[in-house]
Amino acid sequence: MLEKEFEYYLKNQDALVKNYNNKFIVIVGESVVGAYETYADAYFSSIKTLELGTFLIQKCTEGEEAYTQHFHSRVAFA
C-alpha cells in the first residue's frame, strides 16, 4: 500500500528537495499534488478531496532522516 508513492519519493528525492525543502508533500501515484508547512495542513487539506489510503504525506528533506525512525528502549535483560 502506497509503495508506488514511496518509491517515487525515493527515486526523486534530490529534485523534490530542491522544490519542496522542509515541506510536507502529498504524493498520489507519481505526482506531487500538494505541499504544506505542517503535517496537519497536508492531512486535513488532502482528505477534503482524496480518499484515505490513496495518498502519501512525506516530509521532504535531504537524507534518510525524513523516512527512517529509530526506537530506543531502556529495558535491560539480566
N, C-alpha and C positions, 0 to 999 in steps of 0.2 A: 504494500500500500504506500503510495507516494514515492516509490523507488525511482520512478522516472524523473520526478521533480528534483529529488535529492541528487541524482546523477547529473542532471543538467546544472545544478548549482556547483557541484564539484568540478565539472569539466570547464565551466565558465567563470570560476571564482575570481580570477585576476581581473577580467574585464568587468564583471559585476561590481567589484570593489571600486574600480575607477569611477563608475557611475553612481553607486549607491552606498558608499562607505559609511559604516555605522548606522545604517537604516535597517529597518525590518522590512524585508521584501516578501511579497506574496507571489508564489510561483504556481502556475497551472500548466501542466504539460511541460513544454519547453519555452515558456514565456513568463516574463515578469509582468504582472497585472497591477501592481501597486507597490509603493514604497512609503514607509511611515516612520515617524520618530520613535514610537513605542510599540511594544508587542500588543498592548491592549488596543491601540488605534488600528493596527493591522487586522487584528482579530474581529473587532466589532464592525469595522467597515466591510470586511470581506463577507461576513455572514449575512449581510444585507442582500447580497446578490449571488453568492456562491453557496453550494451545499457543503455542509461539514464533511470532511473526508476527501474532498476533491481539490484541496489546495494545501500548499506547504508555506508556513511562515518561517523565514530563516533570517537570523541576524547576519548582515553582510559585512564581514571583516576579514582581514588577512589571516592566513594560517589556519591551523586546526582548532583553535580555541572556540571558534564560532559553532562548531558541531561536535565537540568532544566534551564529555563530562567525566569528572574524577570524583570518586567517592572514597572517603576515609572513615575508618572505624577505630574506636578506642578499645575494642574488645581484645583481651589478652587470653590466650589459651595456656593453661598450665598443665 
